[in-house]
Amino acid sequence: MTAEQRTVLLVTHASRPEAQALAAEVAQALARSAIDVRVCDDDELASSAGDWSVVPADEDAADRAELVVVLGGDGTILRGAERARHGDVPLLGVNLGHVGFLAEAEREAVDDVVRAIVEREWHVEERTALEVTVLVGGEALHRTWALNEVSLEKAARERMVDVLVEIDGRPLSRWGCDGVVCATPTGSTAYAFSAGGPVVWPEVEALLVVPISAHALFARPLVVSPTSVIALELPDASSSAVLWADGRRALELPARARVEIRRSAQPVRLARLSSAPFTDRLVAKFNLPVEGWRGRR
């Protein structure tokens, strides 16, 4: 690739023909502006010829790209975030799903998205990510990360999981529950929201702890410092649980495991085409009733 060559990585919904057709249109439009388009070899688009090159689906897929462009819903955008993370590449999502909170544009605005890419008319917004470490007997067993949330959930449907919650090295409470969600402000409108957590504006620096169906007197959602270290322990040898990162990467936790969650030193970078207030995004995505609002006189 020459110094002047511009490159984007295109990520699409694996099983939606609409996404594949739209991706082909986007690739063709970008190619006309001398922008090289890559797709990963595990993408359906890679099996057909078009205005793109195929690269291995590994952590280097987005290296030296200026954007990762995602066509799909939030699940596909989270997959795109995995591609973008290693190269610290901004992520730009076009929503083809239902809510699409992480997307920057809707399907009908794809021509504007292409124009903005060609003319470099975007700005980058950094979002807090989570760093997750699983320890057993004080030894690190597994490390992962998450943009939205990490959740510890019961492994057996018929049994609760017993979780001891620790904040900043001090025990907080012990919950018999279906699980615990630890989320970023970005993830406050995802799983944490469904579990009863608060909506947190993205620019707020905080971490969330939200119990799921906890049988305890004190079992309210918590908003803690962005510098806090949250630890979830399985105190009993009989406890079994599964750890999920962004609902995509799962790990079966052994007995007496300890999960430590903290803010990652590396944020996720989202490419934004406008500076619309987060309130407007909430209203649009949740179809909130605002009829009768008159605003300031």
C-alpha positions in Angstrom: 0.0 0.0 0.0 1.5 3.4 -1.0 1.6 6.3 1.4 -1.3 7.9 -0.4 -3.5 4.9 -0.5 -6.7 5.2 1.6 -8.2 2.1 3.1 -11.3 1.1 4.9 -12.4 -2.3 6.4 -16.0 -3.2 5.6 -17.9 -5.5 8.1 -21.4 -6.7 7.3 -24.1 -8.8 8.8 -23.2 -12.4 7.9 -26.6 -13.7 7.0 -28.6 -10.7 5.6 -28.7 -10.4 1.8 -29.7 -6.7 2.3 -26.5 -6.0 4.1 -24.4 -7.9 1.4 -26.1 -5.9 -1.4 -25.6 -2.6 0.4 -22.0 -3.5 1.1 -21.3 -4.1 -2.6 -22.8 -0.7 -3.4 -20.7 1.0 -0.7 -17.5 -0.7 -1.9 -18.2 0.3 -5.5 -18.8 3.9 -4.5 -15.6 4.0 -2.4 -13.5 2.4 -5.1 -14.6 5.1 -7.5 -12.9 7.6 -5.2 -9.7 5.5 -5.1 -10.4 4.1 -1.6 -9.3 0.5 -1.1 -11.9 -1.6 0.6 -11.1 -4.7 2.6 -13.3 -7.5 3.8 -12.4 -10.3 6.1 -12.3 -13.9 4.8 -15.0 -15.0 7.3 -17.5 -12.4 5.8 -20.1 -13.7 3.3 -18.9 -10.9 0.9 -15.5 -12.6 0.6 -17.0 -15.5 -1.3 -17.9 -13.3 -4.3 -15.9 -11.0 -6.6 -16.2 -7.3 -6.2 -14.5 -4.0 -5.5 -12.7 -5.3 -2.4 -9.7 -7.2 -1.3 -9.9 -10.1 1.1 -7.8 -10.3 4.3 -7.6 -12.8 7.1 -10.1 -12.4 9.9 -7.5 -11.7 12.6 -6.4 -8.9 14.9 -4.5 -7.3 12.0 -7.5 -7.0 9.7 -7.9 -3.2 10.2 -4.2 -2.3 10.5 -3.4 0.9 8.6 -7.1 1.4 7.7 -8.6 4.8 8.4 -12.0 3.4 9.3 -13.9 0.3 10.0 -17.3 0.7 8.4 -20.1 -1.6 9.7 -23.4 -2.4 8.0 -25.7 -4.1 10.4 -27.2 -3.8 13.9 -25.5 -3.4 17.2 -24.3 -7.0 17.2 -22.5 -6.5 13.9 -21.0 -3.2 15.2 -19.6 -5.0 18.2 -18.0 -7.5 15.9 -16.6 -4.6 14.0 -15.2 -3.2 17.3 -13.3 -6.4 17.7 -11.7 -5.9 14.3 -11.0 -2.2 15.0 -9.5 -2.5 18.5 -6.0 -3.9 17.7 -5.2 -1.1 15.2 -7.0 1.6 17.3 -9.1 2.4 14.2 -12.3 4.5 14.4 -15.6 2.6 13.9 -18.5 3.9 11.8 -21.8 2.1 11.9 -24.8 2.1 9.5 -27.8 0.6 11.2 -29.6 -2.2 9.4 -31.1 -3.6 12.6 -33.8 -2.5 15.0 -32.5 -0.1 17.6 -28.9 0.4 16.5 -27.7 2.6 19.4 -24.1 2.3 18.3 -24.8 3.2 14.7 -24.1 6.7 13.4 -26.5 6.6 10.4 -29.6 4.7 9.1 -29.9 2.8 5.9 -31.5 5.7 4.0 -28.5 7.9 4.7 -25.8 5.6 3.3 -25.1 7.9 0.4 -24.3 10.7 2.9 -22.1 8.3 4.8 -20.1 7.4 1.6 -19.7 11.1 0.8 -18.5 11.9 4.4 -15.9 9.0 4.2 -14.6 10.3 0.8 -14.4 13.9 2.0 -13.1 12.9 5.5 -16.0 14.6 7.2 -16.1 12.9 10.5 -14.8 13.4 14.0 -13.8 10.8 16.5 -15.5 10.2 19.9 -13.8 8.1 22.5 -15.9 5.7 24.5 -14.9 3.9 27.7 -14.1 0.2 27.4 -13.7 -2.4 30.1 -10.7 -4.5 30.9 -11.6 -7.9 32.4 -9.4 -10.4 34.2 -10.4 -13.8 35.5 -8.4 -15.1 38.3 -8.3 -18.5 40.1 -6.2 -18.8 43.2 -4.7 -15.4 42.6 -3.4 -16.5 39.1 -4.8 -14.8 35.9 -6.6 -17.4 33.9 -8.1 -15.3 31.2 -8.2 -11.7 29.9 -10.7 -10.0 27.7 -12.4 -6.6 27.1 -15.8 -5.2 26.4 -17.3 -2.0 24.9 -20.9 -2.4 26.3 -20.7 -4.7 29.2 -19.4 -7.9 30.9 -21.9 -10.1 32.5 -21.5 -13.0 35.0 -24.5 -15.2 34.7 -25.8 -18.5 36.2 -24.8 -21.6 34.2 -27.8 -23.6 35.1 -31.3 -22.3 34.4 -32.8 -24.0 37.5 -30.2 -22.5 40.0 -29.2 -19.0 41.1 -25.6 -18.1 41.2 -24.1 -16.8 44.4 -21.9 -13.7 43.8 -19.8 -11.7 46.3 -19.5 -8.1 45.0 -16.4 -6.1 45.9 -15.7 -2.4 45.0 -12.2 -1.0 45.4 -10.9 -3.8 47.5 -13.8 -3.8 50.0 -16.8 -6.3 50.1 -20.1 -4.7 49.2 -22.7 -7.4 49.3 -23.4 -11.1 48.5 -26.2 -11.7 46.0 -28.1 -14.8 45.1 -29.1 -13.9 41.6 -29.4 -14.7 38.0 -26.3 -12.7 37.3 -24.5 -9.3 37.5 -23.9 -6.9 34.6 -21.0 -4.5 34.7 -21.4 -1.9 32.0 -19.9 1.3 30.5 -22.0 4.4 29.8 -22.2 3.2 26.2 -23.6 -0.1 27.4 -26.1 1.6 29.7 -28.7 1.4 26.9 -28.0 -2.3 26.2 -28.1 -5.3 28.5 -27.8 -3.1 31.7 -30.9 -1.2 30.6 -32.9 -4.4 30.2 -31.8 -5.5 33.7 -33.1 -2.2 35.2 -30.0 -0.1 35.2 -30.0 3.7 34.6 -29.3 5.4 31.2 -26.0 7.2 31.5 -24.9 9.9 29.0 -21.8 8.7 27.1 -19.6 11.6 28.2 -20.2 10.7 31.9 -17.1 9.0 33.3 -18.5 6.1 35.4 -18.9 2.3 35.6 -22.2 0.5 36.3 -23.0 -2.5 38.4 -26.5 -4.0 37.8 -27.7 -7.1 39.6 -30.1 -9.4 37.6 -33.1 -10.7 39.7 -31.1 -10.6 42.9 -32.7 -12.1 46.1 -31.3 -9.5 48.5 -32.5 -6.5 50.5 -29.8 -4.3 49.0 -29.8 -5.0 45.3 -29.9 -1.8 43.4 -28.0 -0.7 40.4 -24.8 1.1 41.3 -22.9 3.9 39.5 -19.3 3.9 40.6 -16.1 5.9 39.9 -14.4 5.3 36.5 -11.2 4.5 38.5 -13.0 1.9 40.6 -12.0 -1.8 40.4 -15.1 -4.0 40.5 -14.6 -7.7 41.5 -17.2 -10.5 41.3 -16.3 -13.6 43.2 -17.9 -17.1 43.3 -17.4 -17.8 47.0 -18.7 -21.4 47.1 -17.1 -24.4 45.5 -20.5 -25.4 44.2 -21.1 -22.2 42.3 -20.9 -22.3 38.5 -21.3 -19.4 36.1 -20.6 -18.1 32.6 -18.8 -14.9 31.8 -19.9 -13.0 28.7 -18.1 -10.0 27.1 -20.5 -7.9 25.0 -22.7 -11.0 24.6 -20.2 -12.4 22.1 -17.3 -14.0 23.9 -18.1 -16.5 26.6 -16.0 -18.3 29.3 -17.2 -20.9 31.7 -16.0 -19.9 35.1 -14.5 -22.5 37.5 -15.5 -22.7 41.1 -14.1 -19.9 43.3 -13.2 -17.8 40.3 -12.7 -14.0 40.7 -13.5 -11.6 37.9 -11.9 -8.1 38.1 -13.4 -5.3 35.9 -11.8 -1.9 35.4 -11.7 0.8 32.9 -9.5 -0.1 30.0 -6.6 2.2 29.2 -7.6 1.9 25.5 -11.0 3.4 24.7 -13.1 2.5 21.6 -13.0 5.2 19.0 -16.4 5.9 17.2 -16.5 8.0 14.1 -19.3 10.5 14.2 -20.8 12.5 11.3 -22.7 15.0 13.4 -22.7 16.4 17.0 -26.4 15.7 17.7 -27.2 15.7 21.4 -27.5 12.3 23.1 -31.1 13.2 24.1 -32.1 13.3 20.5 -30.6 9.8 20.0 -32.6 8.5 23.0 -35.8 10.0 21.6 -35.2 8.6 18.1 -34.0 5.1 19.1 -36.7 4.5 21.8 -39.4 6.4 20.0 -40.1 8.5 23.1 -43.2 10.7 23.2 -42.2 14.4 23.0 -45.3 15.8 21.4 -46.2 19.2 22.9 -42.7 20.3 23.7 -42.3 24.0 23.1 -38.7 24.5 24.2 -37.3 27.8 25.3 -39.4 30.9 24.4 
